[in-house]
């Protein structure tokens, strides 16, 4: 897999009210429909993010460096496991964005591993949206607009550059050691079922023009879906022209995730469906939040691609206003 999993704050479900599931059908919904419960449009010019250095890197060295970074509006916070992007600021919305939008969020990183200790391998920072967890019976879904800069502004490295993810959780079986057995002092093990986090979503993978694997003669990006039932990435559409894209994902109570993407900033429709997957075969129970990954080579000098997002929105899709989409299986277009 491209990344090891990260762990969002497990206390979310302990400290935040949880929406209980009503009785609903299993038809999927198009992301962006239903009842809006969480959003940030970055329109207020006093938006700020408190970068509390040094940032956390629990995944690398088991070090959570409190206090965590947080936004002035309380909507965003630093990941305790991987830290926050090095640069987070409100900027003017690039041309072609949502009509009437004058503000968007800029993210960029250089040191994506342990602060002050380059790892010389791809690493990532995470920005997490503060949200209210809900059960999957509410058909949670989200949308976000993402601006892809011109190819010459990207980190000229073949690999994943950006991630758009959901924080979910569900029961997972694990083998745990159970001490030594009587027979020949063999160590015994047993299977336990625990509620664990997992993180389905999108990655944007870049191939520079001069990369040896590139046979097209032009730089391009492609969308990778995380993940299928085996936990593997699923190849999605190729992006040949930079600019604005709209991404969205919806989740049904059976744990299946439905992925959508389209160039531009128009609302998603059923025609924008990419694939439906059952990530890791986990029967999810809760949708906690959304978050974004900014990736770099973590070599102490190479800056990541500059990323800009606008209007991330989280909905629950149950109820009479739900827009149902036709199932198109797991085909990729």
C-alpha positions as CSV (number, residue, x, y, z in Angstrom):
1,X,0.0,0.0,0.0
2,X,1.1,3.6,-0.6
3,X,0.7,4.6,3.0
4,X,0.5,3.0,6.4
5,X,-2.9,3.8,8.0
6,X,-3.2,6.8,10.3
7,X,-5.2,7.0,13.4
8,X,-7.5,9.9,13.9
9,X,-8.3,10.9,17.5
10,X,-10.2,8.0,19.0
11,X,-11.7,10.3,21.5
12,X,-14.0,11.8,18.9
13,X,-16.7,9.2,19.6
14,X,-16.3,9.6,23.3
15,X,-16.6,13.3,23.4
16,X,-18.9,14.1,20.5
17,X,-22.6,13.4,20.2
18,X,-23.4,10.5,17.8
19,X,-26.3,10.6,15.4
20,X,-28.3,7.3,15.6
21,X,-29.4,5.6,12.4
22,X,-33.0,5.6,11.2
23,X,-34.4,2.8,9.1
24,X,-33.5,3.6,5.5
25,X,-33.0,1.7,2.2
26,X,-29.7,0.8,0.8
27,X,-29.7,2.9,-2.4
28,X,-26.5,5.0,-2.7
29,X,-26.7,8.7,-2.9
30,X,-24.8,11.2,-5.0
31,X,-22.3,13.1,-2.9
32,X,-23.5,16.6,-2.1
33,X,-27.2,15.8,-1.5
34,X,-29.2,15.5,1.7
35,X,-28.7,17.6,4.8
36,X,-25.6,19.7,5.2
37,X,-24.1,19.3,8.6
38,X,-20.5,20.6,8.3
39,X,-18.7,23.0,6.0
40,X,-16.1,25.7,5.7
41,X,-16.2,28.1,2.8
42,X,-13.0,30.2,3.8
43,X,-14.9,33.4,2.9
44,X,-14.0,35.2,6.1
45,X,-10.7,37.1,5.6
46,X,-9.8,36.8,9.3
47,X,-9.2,33.0,8.9
48,X,-6.0,31.9,10.5
49,X,-4.2,28.7,11.5
50,X,-2.1,28.5,14.6
51,X,1.0,26.4,13.6
52,X,2.2,25.1,16.9
53,X,5.8,24.0,16.1
54,X,7.3,21.5,16.2
55,X,4.5,19.4,14.7
56,X,3.6,15.9,15.7
57,X,5.1,12.7,14.2
58,X,3.7,9.9,16.3
59,X,3.7,7.5,13.3
60,X,7.5,7.9,12.9
61,X,8.8,8.4,16.4
62,X,5.8,8.0,18.8
63,X,6.0,11.7,19.5
64,X,2.8,13.8,19.8
65,X,3.9,17.4,20.4
66,X,1.1,19.3,22.1
67,X,-0.5,21.7,21.8
68,X,-1.8,20.6,18.4
69,X,-2.2,23.2,15.6
70,X,-5.7,24.5,15.1
71,X,-7.7,27.0,13.0
72,X,-9.1,30.3,14.4
73,X,-12.6,29.2,13.5
74,X,-12.3,25.8,15.3
75,X,-13.0,23.9,12.1
76,X,-9.6,22.4,11.5
77,X,-6.8,20.8,13.6
78,X,-3.4,19.1,13.2
79,X,-3.2,15.3,13.0
80,X,-1.5,14.0,16.2
81,X,-0.1,11.1,14.2
82,X,1.5,12.9,11.2
83,X,1.4,16.6,11.9
84,X,0.0,19.5,9.9
85,X,1.1,21.0,6.6
86,X,4.0,23.5,6.9
87,X,2.0,26.2,5.2
88,X,-1.8,26.8,5.8
89,X,-3.4,30.0,4.8
90,X,-6.4,31.5,3.2
91,X,-5.9,32.7,-0.4
92,X,-7.9,34.3,-3.1
93,X,-9.9,31.7,-5.0
94,X,-8.2,30.8,-8.3
95,X,-9.9,31.6,-11.5
96,X,-12.7,29.2,-12.5
97,X,-13.7,28.4,-8.9
98,X,-17.1,28.4,-7.4
99,X,-19.2,31.3,-8.5
100,X,-19.0,34.1,-5.9
101,X,-16.1,32.5,-4.0
102,X,-13.4,34.9,-2.9
103,X,-11.5,32.7,-0.5
104,X,-10.0,29.2,-0.5
105,X,-7.5,27.2,1.6
106,X,-3.8,26.8,0.5
107,X,-1.7,23.9,1.8
108,X,1.9,23.0,1.2
109,X,4.6,21.1,3.0
110,X,8.3,20.3,2.9
111,X,9.1,18.4,6.1
112,X,6.5,15.8,6.1
113,X,8.2,13.3,8.5
114,X,10.0,13.9,11.8
115,X,10.6,17.6,12.4
116,X,14.3,18.4,11.7
117,X,15.1,14.8,10.6
118,X,14.5,14.2,6.9
119,X,13.5,10.6,6.2
120,X,14.3,10.7,2.4
121,X,11.1,8.8,1.6
122,X,7.6,9.9,0.7
123,X,5.8,11.1,3.8
124,X,2.7,13.1,4.5
125,X,1.0,15.7,6.7
126,X,-2.7,15.7,7.5
127,X,-5.3,18.4,8.1
128,X,-8.4,17.1,9.8
129,X,-11.8,18.7,9.8
130,X,-13.6,18.9,13.1
131,X,-16.9,17.1,12.7
132,X,-19.8,15.2,14.4
133,X,-19.6,11.4,13.9
134,X,-22.7,9.7,12.5
135,X,-23.7,6.1,11.9
136,X,-23.7,4.8,8.4
137,X,-27.4,4.5,8.5
138,X,-27.5,8.2,7.8
139,X,-25.8,7.7,4.4
140,X,-22.9,10.1,5.1
141,X,-21.4,11.8,2.1
142,X,-19.0,14.7,1.3
143,X,-17.8,16.9,-1.5
144,X,-14.8,19.2,-2.0
145,X,-13.4,21.3,-4.8
146,X,-9.7,20.9,-5.4
147,X,-7.5,23.1,-7.6
148,X,-4.7,21.4,-9.5
149,X,-1.9,23.9,-10.4
150,X,0.0,23.9,-13.8
151,X,2.2,20.9,-14.1
152,X,5.4,22.9,-13.8
153,X,4.3,23.9,-10.2
154,X,4.1,20.3,-9.0
155,X,6.8,18.6,-7.0
156,X,8.6,16.9,-9.8
157,X,8.4,13.4,-8.3
158,X,6.5,10.4,-9.5
159,X,4.2,9.4,-6.7
160,X,1.2,10.4,-4.6
161,X,0.9,14.1,-4.0
162,X,-2.4,14.6,-2.3
163,X,-5.1,12.7,-0.5
164,X,-8.8,13.3,0.1
165,X,-10.0,10.9,2.8
166,X,-12.8,10.0,5.1
167,X,-12.2,8.8,8.7
168,X,-14.4,5.8,9.4
169,X,-14.4,2.9,11.9
170,X,-15.8,-0.6,12.2
171,X,-15.2,-4.0,13.7
172,X,-12.0,-5.7,12.6
173,X,-10.6,-9.1,13.7
174,X,-7.0,-9.2,15.0
175,X,-4.8,-12.0,16.1
176,X,-3.5,-11.4,19.6
177,X,-1.0,-13.4,21.7
178,X,-2.6,-15.3,24.5
179,X,0.4,-16.5,26.5
180,X,2.0,-19.9,26.4
181,X,0.2,-23.1,26.0
182,X,0.9,-26.2,28.0
183,X,2.0,-28.3,25.0
184,X,5.7,-27.8,24.4
185,X,5.4,-24.2,25.8
186,X,4.0,-23.0,22.5
187,X,2.8,-19.4,22.4
188,X,-0.9,-19.4,21.9
189,X,-3.0,-16.8,20.0
190,X,-6.6,-15.9,19.8
191,X,-8.8,-13.8,17.5
192,X,-10.4,-10.6,18.9
193,X,-12.8,-8.3,17.3
194,X,-12.2,-4.6,18.1
195,X,-13.5,-1.3,16.7
196,X,-10.7,0.2,14.6
197,X,-10.4,3.2,12.3
198,X,-9.9,3.0,8.5
199,X,-9.6,5.7,5.9
200,X,-11.1,5.3,2.4
201,X,-10.8,8.0,-0.2
202,X,-8.8,9.4,-3.1
203,X,-5.2,9.9,-3.9
204,X,-3.9,12.1,-6.7
205,X,-0.8,10.5,-8.2
206,X,1.6,12.5,-10.4
207,X,3.9,11.4,-13.3
208,X,6.3,14.1,-14.5
209,X,6.9,14.7,-18.2
210,X,10.5,13.4,-18.0
211,X,9.9,10.4,-15.8
212,X,11.3,7.2,-17.3
213,X,8.0,5.4,-16.9
214,X,6.1,8.2,-18.8
215,X,5.6,7.1,-22.5
216,X,3.1,9.9,-23.3
217,X,5.6,12.8,-23.5
218,X,3.4,15.0,-21.3
219,X,3.0,15.3,-17.6
220,X,-0.2,13.9,-16.1
221,X,-1.9,12.9,-12.9
222,X,-4.3,10.1,-12.2
223,X,-6.8,9.3,-9.5
224,X,-6.3,6.3,-7.2
225,X,-9.1,5.0,-5.1
226,X,-8.4,3.5,-1.7
227,X,-9.4,0.8,-1.4
228,X,-10.9,-2.4,-2.8
229,X,-11.9,-5.4,-0.6
230,X,-8.2,-6.5,-0.4
231,X,-7.0,-3.1,0.6
232,X,-5.4,-2.3,-2.8
233,X,-5.6,0.9,-4.7
234,X,-8.1,1.0,-7.6
235,X,-6.9,3.0,-10.7
236,X,-9.3,5.8,-11.6
237,X,-9.5,8.5,-14.3
238,X,-6.3,10.1,-15.8
239,X,-6.1,13.9,-15.4
240,X,-4.5,15.5,-18.5
241,X,-5.4,19.1,-17.8
242,X,-4.9,20.8,-14.5
243,X,-7.5,23.2,-13.0
244,X,-10.5,22.7,-10.7
245,X,-11.9,19.3,-9.9
246,X,-14.8,18.2,-7.7
247,X,-14.5,15.1,-5.6
248,X,-17.1,13.3,-3.5
249,X,-17.8,10.1,-1.7
250,X,-20.9,8.6,-0.2
251,X,-21.2,5.6,2.1
252,X,-24.1,3.2,2.5
253,X,-25.1,1.2,5.6
254,X,-23.6,-2.0,4.2
255,X,-20.1,-0.4,4.4
256,X,-19.7,0.2,0.7
257,X,-18.1,3.4,-0.5
258,X,-19.2,5.2,-3.7
259,X,-16.6,7.4,-5.4
260,X,-17.3,10.3,-7.7
261,X,-15.1,12.9,-9.4
262,X,-15.5,15.4,-12.2
263,X,-13.5,18.3,-13.8
264,X,-14.8,21.7,-12.9
265,X,-16.8,22.9,-9.9
266,X,-20.3,21.9,-10.9
267,X,-22.3,19.7,-8.5
268,X,-21.7,16.0,-8.9
269,X,-24.3,13.8,-10.7
270,X,-24.8,10.1,-11.1
271,X,-22.7,10.3,-14.4
272,X,-19.6,11.2,-12.3
273,X,-19.6,7.9,-10.5
274,X,-16.2,6.2,-10.8
275,X,-16.4,3.0,-8.7
276,X,-18.1,1.3,-5.8
277,X,-15.9,-0.6,-3.4
278,X,-16.1,-2.4,-0.1
279,X,-12.8,-1.2,1.5
280,X,-10.9,-3.9,3.3
281,X,-14.2,-5.8,3.7
282,X,-14.8,-3.8,6.8
283,X,-18.5,-3.5,7.8
284,X,-18.2,0.1,8.9
285,X,-20.3,1.5,11.7
286,X,-19.5,5.2,11.9
287,X,-18.3,8.1,9.6
288,X,-16.2,10.4,11.8
289,X,-14.8,13.2,9.6
290,X,-12.9,14.1,6.4
291,X,-9.2,15.0,6.1
292,X,-6.6,15.9,3.6
293,X,-3.0,14.6,3.0
294,X,-0.2,16.7,1.6
295,X,2.8,14.6,0.5
296,X,6.4,15.3,-0.3
297,X,9.7,13.5,-0.7
298,X,10.7,14.5,2.9
299,X,14.3,15.2,1.8
300,X,14.7,18.5,3.6
301,X,14.6,20.6,0.5
302,X,11.8,19.6,-1.9
303,X,8.5,21.4,-1.4
304,X,5.2,19.6,-2.1
305,X,2.8,20.6,-4.8
306,X,0.8,23.7,-3.7
307,X,-2.7,22.5,-3.0
308,X,-5.9,24.6,-2.8
309,X,-9.3,23.4,-1.7
310,X,-12.6,25.1,-1.4
311,X,-16.0,24.4,0.2
312,X,-15.5,21.0,1.8
313,X,-19.0,19.8,2.8
314,X,-20.3,16.9,4.8
315,X,-23.9,15.8,4.5
316,X,-26.2,13.0,5.7
317,X,-28.2,11.7,2.8
318,X,-31.2,10.0,4.4
319,X,-34.6,11.5,4.1
320,X,-37.0,12.6,1.3
321,X,-34.5,15.0,-0.2
322,X,-32.0,12.3,-1.0
323,X,-30.9,12.1,-4.6
324,X,-30.4,8.4,-5.5
325,X,-27.9,7.3,-8.0
326,X,-27.9,4.3,-10.3
327,X,-25.5,1.7,-9.4
328,X,-22.8,1.2,-12.0
329,X,-20.9,-1.6,-10.3
330,X,-17.1,-1.4,-10.0
331,X,-16.4,-0.2,-13.5
332,X,-13.9,2.6,-14.1
333,X,-14.5,5.2,-16.8
